[in-house]
Amino acid sequence: MVFLPLSRMRSLLLFICLAATASSWAQTTPPAVAQDRRLIQFSGVVVTGDSLQPVPFTNIIIKHSYRGTMSDVYGYFSFVAQTGDTVLFSAVGFERSYYALPDSLTESKYSMIHVMYSDTVMLKNFDVTPWPSKEQFARAFMDLHLADDDYQIARKNLSPAEMMQRMENVPSDGYASFRNQLEVDNTRLYWSGGYPSINLFNPIAWAQFLQAWQNGAYKKK
């Protein structure tokens, strides 16, 4: 009879228990689970469903795991997966979608073009006001001084006094300068060889001057 130390006996019993557990698990595991799945290089491009534009920075993860990758700016991705894996595609503004890798793949590479569709989210209406209470809103509304609208501004700009003032302040353009010079030339040609008339001795001019004086046209404003 061989006597073993207590520590070695504990190690031997632990090894026997682990071997028995592994043997029973292998016998009860279904053939589909016990069979090793093949590793493949899974790659492809993620595009939109309406315009076939690339979807950048799409999260591509194996379902129920932490394995996956992210597409680049052109929507391209590539990572190592296993046959039979279910791949989850998610991106901001798009609906989540799944794709199951076939179990019957014979090659070590598999590529595809995955289409994603836009996800429209309707948000509730929110009324944002700068006043915390109705009383403050009423006080601010009563103190509000509204500026003239476009109609009032147009009426002010089209008033006779405003138009007359603007006309006096606007300098002459090229056509007005040409007409003034043409009138000066015509007057000089008309009185060529003679003496121009002087309104100092014109009774009609004196009558007009006196009438304007009586009407107060020369009073200081």
Secondary structure, DSSP 8 states (H G I E B T S, - for coil): -----HHHHHHHHHHHHHHHHHHHHHHHS-HHHHS---EEEEEEEEEETTT--B--S-EEEETTSS-EEE--TTSEEEEEEETT-EEEEE-TTB--EEEE--TT--SSEEEEEEEE-B-----------S-SSHHHHHHHHHT------HHHHHHHHTSHHHHHHHHHHS---HHHHHHHHHHHHHHHHHTTTS----GGG-HHHHHHHHHHHHTTTTS--
